[in-house]
Structure formats: structure tokens, C-alpha cells
């Protein structure tokens, strides 16, 4: 019962027709900290050349994420774990070489 009364009072206070609701003034309508209204879409602010470098960075991060647990498994498994990590690094190297060929590392 108390919950229903509290919800009803809250709905009345926050409704636009409530006498307790504060009117929205002009300064409240402007962007935060006095910034101007955006003239371009947010996706147009960033150049496309940053995305391949970001994907390459994520690939290196994934490599490190897999190498830490691999070091623990390597102690137990030995040569089999070494071959698996060699295959993983070979596949990752193909991606890095492709990025190099496409010019991801060249900044203009």
C-alpha cells in the first residue's frame, strides 16, 4: 500500500502538469557546458585510417590474453602446446603481414 502511494505521489510531482514541476528554462536546453550544437554526425569526426590500426591493436591484445594461460599449460604439455602456439602465432602473423601490405602502419 505504501509503495502505491509513493509511486502515485512521484508520478504527480514529475508530471509536466504538476504545480510542483519546475519550468524548463532556455539555459537548460543548450548543450552541456555551453558547447555548441553539433554540425556534423559523430561518425564523421574520425578518419577511417584509425580503424585498421585499432583492429590490429586488438589482435595483439588477444595474442597476449592467450599467451599468459599458455605459459602455464606449456609446463604440463610441452611440445604439443608449443606447436599449438606456433600455429596461433602463424595465423596472427598472416593478419599482420596483410595489414602491412595494405599500409596500415603508414601514417600520413
The 8 nearest C-alpha neighbors of each residue, nearest first, counted from 0:
[[1, 3, 2, 4, 5, 6, 7, 8],
 [0, 2, 4, 3, 5, 6, 7, 8],
 [1, 3, 5, 0, 4, 6, 7, 8],
 [4, 2, 6, 0, 5, 1, 7, 8],
 [3, 5, 7, 1, 2, 6, 8, 0],
 [4, 6, 2, 8, 3, 7, 9, 1],
 [7, 5, 3, 9, 4, 8, 2, 10],
 [8, 6, 10, 4, 9, 5, 3, 11],
 [7, 9, 11, 5, 10, 6, 4, 12],
 [10, 8, 6, 12, 7, 11, 5, 13],
 [11, 9, 7, 13, 8, 12, 14, 6],
 [10, 12, 8, 14, 9, 13, 17, 7],
 [13, 11, 9, 10, 14, 19, 17, 8],
 [12, 14, 10, 11, 20, 9, 15, 17],
 [15, 13, 11, 17, 16, 12, 10, 20],
 [14, 16, 17, 20, 13, 18, 12, 22],
 [17, 15, 14, 18, 20, 11, 13, 19],
 [16, 18, 19, 20, 14, 15, 12, 11],
 [17, 19, 20, 16, 12, 21, 15, 14],
 [18, 20, 17, 12, 21, 13, 11, 16],
 [21, 19, 17, 18, 13, 12, 15, 22],
 [20, 22, 19, 23, 18, 15, 17, 24],
 [23, 21, 24, 20, 15, 19, 18, 25],
 [24, 22, 21, 27, 25, 28, 26, 20],
 [23, 25, 27, 26, 22, 28, 21, 29],
 [24, 26, 28, 27, 23, 29, 22, 30],
 [27, 25, 28, 29, 24, 23, 30, 33],
 [28, 26, 25, 24, 29, 23, 30, 31],
 [27, 29, 25, 26, 30, 24, 23, 31],
 [28, 30, 26, 27, 31, 33, 25, 34],
 [31, 29, 34, 33, 35, 32, 36, 28],
 [30, 32, 33, 34, 29, 27, 35, 28],
 [33, 31, 34, 30, 29, 35, 26, 27],
 [32, 34, 31, 30, 35, 29, 26, 36],
 [35, 33, 30, 32, 31, 36, 29, 37],
 [36, 34, 37, 33, 30, 29, 38, 31],
 [35, 37, 38, 30, 34, 29, 33, 39],
 [38, 36, 39, 35, 40, 41, 34, 30],
 [37, 39, 36, 40, 35, 41, 43, 44],
 [40, 38, 37, 41, 43, 44, 42, 36],
 [39, 41, 42, 43, 38, 37, 44, 45],
 [40, 42, 43, 44, 39, 45, 37, 38],
 [43, 41, 40, 44, 45, 39, 46, 47],
 [44, 42, 41, 40, 45, 39, 46, 47],
 [45, 43, 42, 41, 46, 40, 39, 47],
 [46, 44, 43, 42, 47, 49, 41, 48],
 [45, 47, 48, 49, 44, 43, 50, 42],
 [46, 48, 49, 50, 45, 51, 43, 44],
 [47, 49, 46, 50, 51, 52, 103, 106],
 [50, 48, 52, 47, 51, 46, 53, 45],
 [49, 51, 53, 52, 48, 47, 54, 46],
 [52, 50, 54, 53, 49, 55, 48, 103],
 [53, 51, 55, 49, 50, 54, 56, 103],
 [52, 54, 50, 56, 51, 55, 49, 57],
 [55, 53, 57, 51, 56, 52, 50, 58],
 [54, 56, 58, 52, 53, 57, 51, 59],
 [57, 55, 53, 59, 58, 54, 52, 60],
 [56, 58, 60, 54, 55, 59, 61, 53],
 [57, 59, 55, 61, 56, 60, 62, 54],
 [60, 58, 62, 56, 57, 61, 63, 55],
 [59, 61, 57, 63, 62, 58, 64, 56],
 [62, 60, 64, 58, 59, 63, 57, 65],
 [61, 63, 59, 60, 65, 64, 66, 58],
 [64, 62, 66, 60, 65, 61, 59, 67],
 [63, 65, 61, 62, 66, 67, 60, 68],
 [66, 64, 62, 63, 67, 68, 69, 61],
 [65, 67, 69, 63, 64, 68, 62, 70],
 [66, 68, 69, 70, 65, 64, 63, 71],
 [69, 67, 71, 70, 66, 65, 72, 64],
 [70, 68, 66, 72, 71, 67, 73, 65],
 [69, 71, 73, 68, 67, 72, 66, 74],
 [70, 72, 68, 69, 73, 74, 67, 75],
 [71, 73, 69, 75, 74, 70, 76, 68],
 [74, 72, 70, 77, 76, 75, 80, 71],
 [73, 75, 72, 71, 77, 76, 70, 69],
 [74, 76, 72, 73, 77, 71, 80, 70],
 [77, 75, 73, 80, 74, 72, 79, 78],
 [76, 78, 73, 80, 79, 74, 75, 81],
 [79, 77, 81, 80, 82, 76, 73, 83],
 [80, 78, 82, 81, 77, 76, 83, 73],
 [81, 79, 83, 73, 82, 78, 77, 76],
 [80, 82, 78, 84, 79, 83, 85, 77],
 [83, 81, 85, 79, 80, 84, 86, 78],
 [82, 84, 80, 86, 85, 81, 87, 79],
 [83, 85, 87, 81, 86, 82, 88, 80],
 [84, 86, 82, 88, 83, 87, 89, 81],
 [87, 85, 89, 83, 84, 88, 90, 82],
 [88, 86, 84, 90, 85, 89, 91, 83],
 [87, 89, 91, 85, 90, 86, 92, 84],
 [90, 88, 92, 86, 91, 87, 85, 93],
 [91, 89, 93, 87, 92, 88, 86, 94],
 [90, 92, 88, 94, 93, 89, 87, 95],
 [93, 91, 95, 89, 94, 90, 88, 96],
 [92, 94, 96, 90, 91, 95, 97, 89],
 [95, 93, 97, 91, 92, 96, 98, 90],
 [94, 96, 92, 98, 97, 93, 99, 91],
 [97, 95, 99, 93, 98, 94, 92, 100],
 [96, 98, 94, 100, 95, 99, 93, 101],
 [99, 97, 95, 101, 96, 103, 100, 94],
 [100, 98, 96, 102, 97, 101, 103, 95],
 [99, 101, 97, 102, 98, 96, 103, 95],
 [100, 102, 98, 99, 103, 97, 104, 96],
 [103, 101, 99, 100, 105, 104, 98, 106],
 [104, 102, 98, 105, 99, 101, 52, 51],
 [103, 105, 102, 99, 106, 52, 98, 101],
 [106, 104, 102, 103, 107, 99, 101, 48],
 [107, 105, 104, 103, 48, 102, 49, 52],
 [106, 105, 48, 104, 102, 103, 49, 46]]
